[in-house]
Amino acid sequence: MPALVTDKFRIINATSFIDSVNDSSNSFYVFVGLSNPSDPSGGYGRDSDWDSNTPSPIDNVDYLNHYKSTILFGKKITSANIKRAVRKITWSSGTTYEMYRSDYSILNPSPVSGSLRLHDANYYVVNSDFRVYICIDNGASGINTRGNSSQVEPTFTDLEPSKLSDGYTWKYLYTISPSDIVKFDTIEYITLPNNWSTSTDPQISSIRDNGDSSVNNNQIKKVYIENQGSGYNKVTGDTANIIGDGSGGEVSLVVTSNKITDVIVTSGGKNYTYGIIDLQTSTDNIPGTYANLIPIIPPSKGHGYDLYEELGADRVLIYARFDDSTKDFPIGTQFSQIGILKNPTIFDSTGVSTSLYTSSEFSAVYSAKVNNVTGANTLTPGEKIRQNVTGGVSYAYVASFEPLNSQGTEGILKYYRDRSLYYNGGGGSNHQDFIGINTFVDSNGSLLKFDNSSTSSQISSIDGGFTASIDETFSGITTTVTNSIINLGVEFNNGIAEPEINNKSGSVIYIDNRETIARNARQKEDVKIILEF
């Protein structure tokens, strides 16, 4: 049985998502993860040619859990960093733009782009000053179905539509703010202001209130002449009512050579979902051919009243910046996945905490304050490290190593663990039981923690190039290096700091596999995620 999900449903879903982000009972985070996607020995969720042939993410319970276990760090999504977004259609001289029409469909494709729905048509533009306009009239008619090319860039900010010298009539909607340009500007999308229906911003409220036809009686702005008809002998200036399910609509007719050549809306009326021009109120004669005049019904109460419906705002753009402002975001690492995590809980040693994590950022990895370091220059992100501990061997992947002195003999080692370290053969997803679960050394297959006791062995890389001892005498969140106090971002206890979130908690609602991105002190990662509903 034929069915469809409507554009309104998508717009509502986008609004609901933004509302859920702004709900204080939720915490959403943009995260980066997976420092070793191209592990040559393989591994769950990894591929040896990842960077040359990046795989598509997989959506099942196992993979969603794995994404969480390889998260490095994250930043909270705030109301200032999430916006509705629509396609960017930049005004360009000589381009034919489509006029807003309420009836584009498979039965009536838009005449220029052939779009089967309004929101795929090119019926709005952003100009060189980041002002957004909707095309009310492009000169199209039944004898010029495509309309004219646009020659004059709209720049005005009047509340009512303005007809320019090239025959285009534009309606000003809003100006993208400088702060939104800095954060959200992309090649493909522009953002819309938040809280359009309730905002008290003077620019927004004046446009919104002017579009309220229940107050201003100005709903209908355009009547499309599908057929001019013939045999009309009335003079220019005759008026006709717009009948239908609304009221108050009226037009003025222009008749040339017994044909209706222009229809000027003198009163837009209100409450219309359809309309018909009642020519009998303006003429007593029977024409040779009846004209077909189509009132164009705006969204909601009128143009500008509901911006999200008018522009089809079914996308959301999310912004996050990762820089070197916090030790939660280590410089000496790399990542290959970007995602969104909803409602992680605070880490506790039992793994059963139900307290929502709400801070502005998090570290999802373990950290160790280490000394007696050798071979620091040989350690790379994603490399395997190990330590002999009570009960077997503890394994981990390196997230980063940041020296605390010029010799590199002290530093902060960040690391994480996932199933790839313990599956049969050290990689893939082979669940087969065998002696010495891990091929690197005999092990009981359990995830064992690194040990900070004085009797524990050193941490070392698998190839033996790196060794270090955990500084079990160190506790706290700051350390002093050459008379400077450094905030380490996480609280250490006897040389080890645990993750700030429980990586078994929360829901991964978005994941994007990327070629490996290496961080360094001279760059900032501006992450922009588009969600389409």
C-alpha positions, 0 to 999 in steps of 0.5 A: 500500500503506497505511503510516504513520510512527509517533509513536515515529519522530517522537520518535526524530527529535526526540531525534536532532536534539537529540543532533546539536546537542549533538555538538561536531562540529556548530555550529547557529546561529539567524540573522536576515537580509534587511533589505530584503524590500520593495525597491520595485525588486524583487529575488530573494527579495523582494516589494514588499508583503512586510509586508502579504502575507508570502510563504511560504519556498521550498525549493530550492537557489537560494533556500537559497543566497540565504537564506545570502547575506542573513544579518545575524548569528547566535547559537549554539544550546547545550544550555541553549537547546534543549528538547523541547516538547509542547502546553501544556494548562493545568488549568482547573476544570470542564474534562473531561480525558481519561485516559491510554489506550494504545489511542486510534486511528481505531478508538477515538477519545478520547471528549472531543476525538475524537483519533485518537492519544494525543498529540493527546488532552488527557490531561495538564495543567500547573498554576498552579505549572508542575507537570505531571501525567498523568491516570490516571483521570477517572471514565470507564467504559462507562456514562460514556464522557467521564468527569467534569469536573475540579474540584480542581487537582492540586498534590501531588508524591508519586511514586505517583498520587493520587486527589482528591476530584473522583474524578480520579487524577493522576500527578505527572511533573515541574516546569518549572524557573524558568529554562526558564519565563523562556526557553521559556514560550509560549502554546502549548507547555511544555518537558521536561527534557533527558536524562531517562533519564540525569539525576542531578537528584534530582527527575527520578531519583526519578520515573524510578526509581519508574516502573521496574516491573522494580524496583518491580512497579508498571507497571499503574495503571488498569483501565477498566471497559468493561462491568460485567457482571451476575450476580457474587455475590462480595463486595467484596475478592475479588482477581483476577490480571492475566494476559497477557505480563507478571507480578505484576499483581493487582486487587481487585474491588468488586461492587455489585448483582451488577455489578463497579463498581470495580477497584483495582490492588493490584499493577501487575506488570511487562513487560505489553504487554497484559493480561486480568483473570482473573475465574475466579481470584476466582469459581466461578459463571458470571455472567449477563453477563461483565464487560469489564475493560481493563488500561491499559498505560503507556508503556515500563516505567511512568508516569514512566519515559520522559517523552518517550514518555509525553508524545509529545515530537516537537517541539523548542523553540529559544531565542535572544536578540539584544540590544545586548550585542555589536556583532555584533548592530547596533541600527540594522538590521531583519530579516524572516527567521529561520532555523537554519544548520548548520555554517557554515565560517570565512570566508577570502578564497579562499572555500574554508575547510573549518574549522568555525565554532564561536564563540558568535555571528557577523557575516555581513556586511562592515563598514567604518570610515568617516569624512567622512560626509555624510547619515548620517541619510538612510541606511536599512537595505536601501538600495543603496550603491555605490563605483567600484572597479577593474574596475567598480562594487561594489554592496551593501545596507546592513545598518546604520550606527552613528555613532561620534560625535555629529555622525555624521561617523564610523561603522561601516557594515555591508553585504551583497551578493546576486544581486539587485544583478546580475541583469538589471534589478537585480531578479527572477531574469532571467538574460538577458545584456545590455549594462550588466548592472546598470541603475544603471551599466555593470558587468561583472556580477561581485561586486566588493568595496569598495576601501579604497585611498586612490585609491578613490572614496567610498561613496555611496547610489544616491540620492546622499543619503549619502557616506562614505570608508573609513578605510584607516588603521584596523585592529583590533577596538576604537576609542576614542570620547570616552575610551571603548574600544568593542569593534566585534565584528569585526577590521578591516584597513585600514578593512574587516572581512570576515564571520566566516562563509563565507555559501556554507557550511553548510545552512539547515535552517529558514527563517521569513519575517516582517513586517519587525522594526526593532531599537532600543536599547530592545528585545531580540529573544527568538526561539523556534523550534518544530520539529515532527518 
